[in-house]
């Protein structure tokens, strides 16, 4: 009986150690979590044709959750350089989305340049296309984005604290 108990304890300890090791090696790195913030932003800002008002309302809340407070946006080509709140960010992005019947936002070639504690710096190519009578763009634009992100102490999410959208790379 003592040998069976010893084997059961040894098995249980081995299982716990194996589970802990698997978690340690499989958990997402901070770099992967920063890149995931870009994917989340693209998903939330994009708009499918025929989007319902319920989805639009949900997206507005989700857009506010993408950015830190305060949030700085710089777009020299549009003469924009302002620091705003998450709710104002959501209002402005929702207004842009409203001008489009569809809007596709993608980030490609995301490069996490540095992570220092709760601060990260990353760059990416932003691909935007949209359709609609009052769409703010026609066709497809590719721009360079320079972003700073902060990790929230409350929930551990990476949020954009500053975004600079540079000139069009490709139209």
Secondary structure, 3 states (H helix, E strand, C coil): CHHHHHHHHHHHHHHHHHHHHHHHHHCCCHHHHHHHHHHHHHHHHCECCCCCHHHHHHHHHHHHCCEEEEEEEEEHHHCEEEEECHHHHHHHHHHHHHCCCEEEEEEEEEEEEEEECCEEEEEEEEEEEEECCCCCCCEEEEEEEEEEEEECCCCCCEEEEEEEEEEEEEC
